[in-house]
Amino acid sequence: MAFQHGLSGLNAASKNLDVIGHNIANANTTGYKSSRTEFADMVASSMGAGGGSNYGIGVEVAAVAQQFSQGNITVTGNNLDVAINGNGFFKVQQPDGSAAYTRAGNFKLDKEGDMVTNDGAQVMGFRVDTTTGIATSEPQPLSFPTGAPIQARQTGTVTATLNLDARANDAAGSAGPPVIPPTPRSTYGTSINVYDTQGVAVPVNLYFEKNGSNTWDVYTQLDDPTAVPPVVAAPIGQVVFDGNGVYDATASTVPMTVTVDPATTNPNNPPAPWPVTIDFSSCTQFGSKFAVADLSQDGYASGDLTSINISNDGMVMASYSNGVTRAEAQVALANFRNPQGLLAVGGNNWVESFDSGPAVLGKPGDGNFGVLRSGALEDSNVDLTAELVNMMTAQRAYQANAQTIKTQDQVMSTLVNLR
């Protein structure tokens, strides 16, 4: 036995206590992954000598291995808190532009509208085309319009779902017998607001007049005989049904469009009139009262961001004050062939290394990527009870190695004192 055995044991036990202390200190750190100290013996041998000449010379710390087991998920109720349930890491862009990876999903919006971590790193995700709803394949920093409202969108299509009464008489009436009075155009009518490029609402009226078997003329205004000259409206098209009361696309006017003039409600240099398509394909003609089930359009006024919600598949849904809720982005996840090869750089972040391999990006729920839990955080995976037991074991090992040095010192003193 020599001093180096005990010294190596003291160093190893001290490093083990450092790792245990670091784990205990981070027992409440969101997304923290515990580490453990792994030891290896050291053996001295002579080159070319037989196996009987090898002897141990102590211990060394072979590795400090990270344990990427799942931490408990705690519900917080904060919409910007996100936990990963399963494999994967959030990809973030650090202030210096470099990439890092984290399991801590306690995100926030800064004054610029960027989704960031506590140390200012930007969360990466796939932007979504607000027209098609399709996410891009190249991750970008997630940012939302907090400083200015979103731009208004001009209406392009109005979709009508309604029932026209199959029992209705022709609007022109009949001289009889029996005498059937004309049906006022306003009897079967509805209206909807559409939006111009400035986000100003323009009302569009729709009136229906029965004109022959299963045929209805569509108007956008009433006649005005008091006007000079008198106004006699012309239909913009016809809606035709088959014998079962189902919309007949081949006989109906398709596409049916109405030219909207924004000057009627927007006097401040309004945009030019534009065509809006009216989709009547969901309309029916059944023997029940005229009823409008749904009347929708694809335009909207400008609006301010009011809230953000993140779904299990990472889709970021933004709600605005104009009533629009749309997908703005999808949170990106990254995974590695060997997560234990990642290098911890502090701030709940890791960076890739040669041992970890390059990051593989994907979307939550795809392949072996985990799913997200909005309004929740992943707790540290440190087991405090186990760490306290490990600390006592490490302390005993430290004391025992100190005792070997003390014993070796006594042996050396005995040799020196020989007469």
C-alpha positions as CSV (number, residue, x, y, z in Angstrom):
1,M,0.0,0.0,0.0
2,A,1.4,3.4,-0.9
3,F,0.3,7.0,-0.5
4,Q,-1.0,7.3,-4.1
5,H,-3.7,4.7,-3.5
6,G,-5.2,6.8,-0.7
7,L,-4.7,10.1,-2.5
8,S,-6.4,8.8,-5.6
9,G,-9.3,7.6,-3.5
10,L,-9.6,10.9,-1.7
11,N,-9.6,12.7,-5.1
12,A,-12.3,10.4,-6.5
13,A,-14.4,10.6,-3.4
14,S,-14.1,14.4,-3.4
15,K,-15.3,14.6,-7.1
16,N,-18.1,12.2,-6.2
17,L,-19.2,14.5,-3.4
18,D,-19.0,17.5,-5.9
19,V,-21.4,15.7,-8.3
20,I,-23.8,14.7,-5.5
21,G,-23.8,18.2,-4.2
22,H,-24.5,19.6,-7.6
23,N,-27.4,17.2,-8.0
24,I,-28.9,18.2,-4.6
25,A,-28.4,21.9,-5.4
26,N,-30.4,21.5,-8.6
27,A,-33.2,19.4,-7.1
28,N,-35.7,22.2,-8.0
29,T,-34.2,23.2,-11.3
30,T,-36.7,22.9,-14.2
31,G,-35.5,20.3,-16.8
32,Y,-32.3,19.4,-14.9
33,K,-30.8,16.0,-15.5
34,S,-28.8,14.4,-12.7
35,S,-25.3,13.1,-13.1
36,R,-23.5,10.2,-11.5
37,T,-19.8,9.6,-10.9
38,E,-18.4,6.4,-12.5
39,F,-15.0,5.1,-11.3
40,A,-12.3,2.9,-12.8
41,D,-9.3,1.2,-11.2
42,M,-5.8,2.1,-12.2
43,V,-3.3,-0.7,-12.8
44,A,0.5,-0.5,-13.4
45,S,2.2,-3.2,-15.5
46,S,5.6,-3.7,-17.1
47,M,5.8,-3.8,-20.9
48,G,6.0,-7.4,-22.0
49,A,5.7,-8.8,-18.5
50,G,3.5,-11.7,-17.5
51,G,0.1,-11.3,-16.0
52,G,1.4,-11.8,-12.5
53,S,3.4,-8.5,-12.5
54,N,0.3,-6.2,-12.7
55,Y,-0.7,-4.4,-9.5
56,G,-3.3,-1.7,-8.7
57,I,-2.2,1.9,-8.1
58,G,-5.6,3.4,-7.1
59,V,-8.8,4.7,-8.6
60,E,-9.8,7.4,-11.1
61,V,-13.0,9.1,-12.2
62,A,-13.7,7.5,-15.6
63,A,-16.7,9.7,-16.4
64,V,-19.5,11.9,-15.0
65,A,-22.5,10.4,-16.8
66,Q,-25.7,12.4,-17.2
67,Q,-28.9,10.6,-16.6
68,F,-31.6,11.6,-19.1
69,S,-34.5,9.9,-17.4
70,Q,-37.9,11.6,-17.5
71,G,-38.7,14.0,-14.8
72,N,-42.1,14.5,-13.2
73,I,-44.4,16.8,-15.1
74,T,-46.0,19.5,-12.9
75,V,-49.0,21.5,-14.2
76,T,-48.5,25.3,-13.8
77,G,-51.4,26.7,-15.8
78,N,-49.1,29.2,-17.6
79,N,-49.7,28.9,-21.4
80,L,-46.0,29.5,-22.2
81,D,-44.8,26.7,-20.0
82,V,-44.1,23.6,-22.0
83,A,-42.9,20.2,-20.9
84,I,-41.6,17.4,-23.1
85,N,-43.1,14.0,-22.3
86,G,-40.6,11.6,-23.9
87,N,-37.5,12.0,-26.0
88,G,-36.2,15.3,-27.4
89,F,-34.8,18.7,-26.5
90,F,-36.0,22.2,-27.3
91,K,-33.6,23.9,-29.7
92,V,-32.7,27.5,-28.8
93,Q,-30.5,30.1,-30.4
94,Q,-28.2,31.7,-27.8
95,P,-27.5,35.5,-27.8
96,D,-24.2,34.9,-29.6
97,G,-26.0,33.0,-32.4
98,S,-24.9,29.5,-31.5
99,A,-27.3,26.6,-31.1
100,A,-28.1,25.0,-27.7
101,Y,-30.6,22.5,-26.5
102,T,-32.7,22.4,-23.3
103,R,-35.4,20.5,-21.5
104,A,-36.5,23.5,-19.6
105,G,-39.7,24.9,-21.2
106,N,-40.4,27.9,-18.9
107,F,-40.6,30.3,-21.9
108,K,-41.5,33.9,-22.0
109,L,-42.3,36.7,-24.6
110,D,-39.8,39.6,-24.5
111,K,-40.6,43.1,-25.4
112,E,-39.9,42.4,-29.1
113,G,-42.4,39.5,-29.2
114,D,-39.7,36.8,-29.3
115,M,-40.2,33.6,-27.4
116,V,-37.2,33.3,-25.2
117,T,-35.7,31.3,-22.2
118,N,-34.7,32.9,-18.9
119,D,-31.2,33.7,-20.2
120,G,-32.5,35.3,-23.4
121,A,-32.0,32.4,-25.9
122,Q,-34.6,32.4,-28.6
123,V,-36.8,29.3,-29.0
124,M,-36.6,27.7,-32.4
125,G,-39.6,26.4,-34.4
126,F,-41.1,25.9,-37.8
127,R,-43.0,28.9,-39.2
128,V,-46.5,28.2,-40.5
129,D,-47.9,29.7,-43.6
130,T,-51.0,31.5,-42.4
131,T,-52.8,30.9,-45.7
132,T,-52.1,27.2,-46.2
133,G,-51.5,26.2,-42.6
134,I,-48.4,24.2,-43.6
135,A,-45.2,24.4,-41.5
136,T,-41.8,25.1,-43.1
137,S,-38.9,22.6,-42.8
138,E,-36.3,25.1,-41.7
139,P,-36.3,26.2,-38.0
140,Q,-36.4,29.9,-37.2
141,P,-36.6,31.9,-34.0
142,L,-40.3,32.1,-32.9
143,S,-41.6,35.7,-32.8
144,F,-45.1,37.1,-32.4
145,P,-46.5,40.6,-33.2
146,T,-46.8,42.1,-29.7
147,G,-45.8,45.7,-30.7
148,A,-48.2,46.1,-33.6
149,P,-51.4,44.6,-34.8
150,I,-51.5,42.0,-37.5
151,Q,-52.4,43.3,-40.9
152,A,-56.0,43.1,-42.1
153,R,-56.9,40.5,-44.7
154,Q,-59.2,41.2,-47.6
155,T,-62.2,38.9,-48.0
156,G,-62.0,36.6,-51.0
157,T,-64.8,34.1,-50.3
158,V,-68.1,34.0,-48.5
159,T,-69.4,30.6,-47.6
160,A,-73.2,30.2,-47.1
161,T,-74.9,27.3,-45.4
162,L,-78.7,27.8,-45.4
163,N,-82.0,26.2,-46.3
164,L,-84.5,27.8,-48.8
165,D,-88.1,26.7,-48.3
166,A,-89.1,24.2,-50.9
167,R,-92.8,25.2,-50.3
168,A,-92.2,28.8,-51.4
169,N,-94.2,30.1,-54.4
170,D,-92.6,31.9,-57.2
171,A,-91.7,35.4,-56.2
172,A,-93.7,37.0,-59.1
173,G,-96.9,35.5,-57.7
174,S,-99.9,34.6,-59.8
175,A,-103.1,36.3,-61.1
176,G,-105.0,33.1,-60.3
177,P,-107.0,31.4,-59.7
178,P,-106.1,31.3,-57.0
179,V,-104.5,34.7,-56.7
180,I,-100.9,34.5,-55.2
181,P,-99.5,37.9,-54.3
182,P,-95.8,38.6,-55.1
183,T,-93.3,37.7,-52.5
184,P,-91.2,40.7,-51.3
185,R,-87.5,40.2,-52.0
186,S,-86.7,40.9,-48.4
187,T,-88.6,37.7,-47.3
188,Y,-85.6,35.5,-47.8
189,G,-82.6,37.6,-47.0
190,T,-79.4,37.7,-44.9
191,S,-76.2,39.8,-44.7
192,I,-72.6,39.5,-43.7
193,N,-69.7,41.9,-43.2
194,V,-66.7,41.5,-45.5
195,Y,-63.4,43.3,-45.1
196,D,-61.3,45.4,-47.5
197,T,-57.5,45.6,-47.5
198,Q,-57.6,48.2,-44.7
199,G,-59.7,46.0,-42.5
200,V,-62.9,48.1,-42.8
201,A,-66.1,46.1,-42.7
202,V,-68.4,46.4,-45.7
203,P,-71.9,44.8,-45.4
204,V,-73.0,42.4,-48.2
205,N,-76.7,41.6,-48.4
206,L,-78.0,38.5,-50.0
207,Y,-81.6,38.1,-51.1
208,F,-83.3,35.1,-52.7
209,E,-86.3,35.1,-55.0
210,K,-87.9,31.9,-56.2
211,N,-87.9,31.9,-60.0
212,G,-89.2,28.6,-61.4
213,S,-88.9,25.0,-60.3
214,N,-86.1,24.5,-57.8
215,T,-84.5,27.8,-59.0
216,W,-83.7,30.9,-57.0
217,D,-82.3,34.2,-58.2
218,V,-79.7,35.8,-55.9
219,Y,-79.6,39.6,-55.4
220,T,-77.4,41.9,-53.4
221,Q,-79.8,44.8,-53.1
222,L,-83.5,45.7,-53.1
223,D,-85.3,47.7,-55.8
224,D,-85.7,51.4,-54.9
225,P,-88.5,53.0,-57.0
226,T,-88.2,56.3,-55.1
227,A,-84.6,56.8,-56.3
228,V,-83.9,59.1,-59.3
229,P,-83.6,57.3,-61.6
230,P,-85.4,54.3,-60.0
231,V,-83.1,51.5,-59.0
232,V,-84.0,48.1,-60.4
233,A,-81.5,45.5,-59.2
234,A,-80.3,42.7,-61.4
235,P,-79.5,39.2,-60.0
236,I,-75.9,38.2,-59.6
237,G,-76.7,34.6,-60.5
238,Q,-78.9,31.6,-59.7
239,V,-78.9,28.8,-57.2
240,V,-80.5,25.6,-58.6
241,F,-81.4,22.4,-56.7
242,D,-82.2,19.0,-57.9
243,G,-85.4,17.1,-57.2
244,N,-84.0,16.0,-53.8
245,G,-83.3,19.5,-52.7
246,V,-79.6,19.2,-53.1
247,Y,-77.5,21.9,-54.6
248,D,-76.9,21.4,-58.3
249,A,-73.5,22.8,-59.3
250,T,-73.9,22.1,-63.0
251,A,-77.1,24.2,-63.3
252,S,-76.2,26.9,-60.7
253,T,-74.1,30.0,-61.5
254,V,-70.5,29.0,-60.6
255,P,-68.6,30.9,-59.6
256,M,-71.0,33.5,-58.3
257,T,-69.3,36.8,-57.5
258,V,-70.3,40.1,-56.1
259,T,-68.3,43.3,-56.6
260,V,-67.9,45.0,-53.3
261,D,-67.4,48.8,-53.2
262,P,-65.6,49.8,-49.9
263,A,-66.4,53.5,-50.5
264,T,-69.8,52.9,-49.0
265,T,-68.3,52.5,-45.5
266,N,-64.7,53.7,-45.9
267,P,-64.6,57.4,-47.0
268,N,-60.8,57.9,-46.4
269,N,-59.3,57.1,-49.8
270,P,-60.7,53.5,-49.8
271,P,-59.2,50.8,-51.9
272,A,-60.7,49.9,-55.3
273,P,-63.8,47.7,-55.5
274,W,-63.0,44.0,-55.6
275,P,-64.8,40.8,-56.4
276,V,-65.9,38.4,-53.6
277,T,-66.9,34.8,-54.5
278,I,-70.1,33.4,-52.9
279,D,-70.0,29.7,-52.2
280,F,-73.6,28.2,-52.1
281,S,-72.5,24.5,-52.4
282,S,-73.7,23.7,-48.9
283,C,-77.2,25.1,-49.3
284,T,-80.3,23.0,-49.4
285,Q,-84.0,23.3,-50.5
286,F,-86.1,21.3,-48.0
287,G,-89.6,21.7,-46.9
288,S,-88.8,23.8,-43.8
289,K,-88.5,27.4,-43.0
290,F,-85.8,29.6,-44.4
291,A,-82.9,29.3,-42.0
292,V,-79.2,30.4,-42.1
293,A,-77.1,27.7,-40.4
294,D,-73.7,29.4,-41.1
295,L,-72.4,32.4,-43.0
296,S,-68.7,32.9,-42.9
297,Q,-65.9,34.7,-44.8
298,D,-62.1,34.5,-44.9
299,G,-61.2,38.2,-44.2
300,Y,-60.6,40.0,-41.0
301,A,-59.8,43.4,-39.6
302,S,-56.4,44.1,-37.9
303,G,-56.0,42.8,-34.4
304,D,-53.7,42.7,-31.4
305,L,-52.2,39.6,-29.9
306,T,-54.2,38.5,-26.9
307,S,-53.0,35.0,-26.0
308,I,-50.8,32.1,-27.2
309,N,-51.5,28.4,-26.7
310,I,-49.3,25.4,-27.6
311,S,-50.9,22.1,-28.4
312,N,-49.4,18.6,-27.8
313,D,-48.0,18.4,-31.4
314,G,-46.2,21.7,-30.8
315,M,-48.5,23.9,-32.9
316,V,-48.5,27.4,-31.6
317,M,-52.0,28.9,-31.8
318,A,-52.2,32.7,-31.5
319,S,-55.5,34.5,-30.7
320,Y,-56.1,38.1,-31.7
321,S,-58.5,40.8,-30.6
322,N,-60.3,40.6,-34.0
323,G,-61.5,37.1,-33.2
324,V,-58.9,35.4,-35.4
325,T,-57.2,32.3,-34.0
326,R,-54.6,30.8,-36.3
327,A,-51.5,28.6,-36.2
328,E,-48.4,30.8,-36.3
329,A,-45.6,28.2,-35.8
330,Q,-44.7,24.7,-34.6
331,V,-42.1,24.2,-31.9
332,A,-39.1,22.3,-33.1
333,L,-37.6,19.3,-31.2
334,A,-34.1,17.9,-31.5
335,N,-32.7,14.5,-30.6
336,F,-29.3,12.8,-30.6
337,R,-27.9,9.4,-31.2
338,N,-26.1,9.6,-27.9
339,P,-27.6,12.2,-25.5
340,Q,-25.0,11.4,-22.8
341,G,-22.4,12.8,-25.1
342,L,-23.9,16.3,-24.9
343,L,-21.9,19.0,-23.2
344,A,-23.6,20.9,-20.4
345,V,-22.9,24.7,-20.6
346,G,-25.1,26.0,-17.8
347,G,-28.4,27.8,-17.8
348,N,-30.2,24.4,-18.4
349,N,-28.5,24.2,-21.8
350,W,-26.5,21.6,-23.6
351,V,-24.5,21.8,-26.8
352,E,-23.7,19.0,-29.2
353,S,-20.3,17.4,-29.4
354,F,-18.5,14.7,-31.4
355,D,-19.7,12.1,-28.9
356,S,-23.4,13.1,-29.1
357,G,-23.5,13.3,-32.9
358,P,-25.3,15.9,-34.8
359,A,-28.8,17.1,-33.9
360,V,-31.8,15.5,-35.7
361,L,-34.7,17.9,-35.9
362,G,-38.3,17.0,-36.0
363,K,-41.8,17.8,-34.8
364,P,-43.4,16.7,-31.5
365,G,-45.1,13.3,-31.7
366,D,-43.2,12.3,-34.9
367,G,-41.1,9.1,-34.8
368,N,-39.4,8.8,-31.5
369,F,-39.9,12.4,-30.5
370,G,-42.0,13.0,-27.4
371,V,-45.2,15.0,-27.2
372,L,-45.6,18.4,-25.5
373,R,-47.7,19.3,-22.5
374,S,-48.7,23.0,-22.5
375,G,-49.2,24.7,-19.2
376,A,-46.7,22.3,-17.5
377,L,-43.0,22.0,-16.7
378,E,-40.7,19.0,-16.4
379,D,-39.2,18.8,-12.9
380,S,-35.6,17.9,-12.1
381,N,-35.1,14.1,-12.2
382,V,-32.9,14.3,-9.0
383,D,-34.0,11.7,-6.4
384,L,-33.2,13.5,-3.1
385,T,-33.4,10.4,-1.0
386,A,-31.0,8.5,-3.2
387,E,-28.6,11.4,-3.3
388,L,-28.5,11.7,0.5
389,V,-27.7,8.0,0.7
390,N,-25.0,8.4,-1.9
391,M,-23.6,11.3,0.0
392,M,-23.2,9.2,3.1
393,T,-21.6,6.4,1.1
394,A,-19.1,8.9,-0.5
395,Q,-18.3,10.4,2.9
396,R,-17.5,6.9,4.2
397,A,-15.3,6.3,1.2
398,Y,-13.5,9.6,1.8
399,Q,-12.9,8.7,5.5
400,A,-11.7,5.2,4.6
401,N,-9.2,6.5,2.1
402,A,-7.9,9.1,4.6
403,Q,-7.4,6.2,7.0
404,T,-5.2,4.3,4.5
405,I,-3.0,7.4,4.2
406,K,-2.8,7.6,8.0
407,T,-1.9,3.9,8.2
408,Q,0.8,4.3,5.5
409,D,2.2,7.2,7.5
410,Q,2.4,5.0,10.6
411,V,4.2,2.3,8.6
412,M,6.7,4.9,7.3
413,S,7.3,6.2,10.8
414,T,8.0,2.7,12.1
415,L,10.6,2.1,9.3
416,V,12.3,5.4,10.0
417,N,12.5,4.7,13.7
418,L,14.2,1.3,13.2
419,R,17.6,1.0,15.1
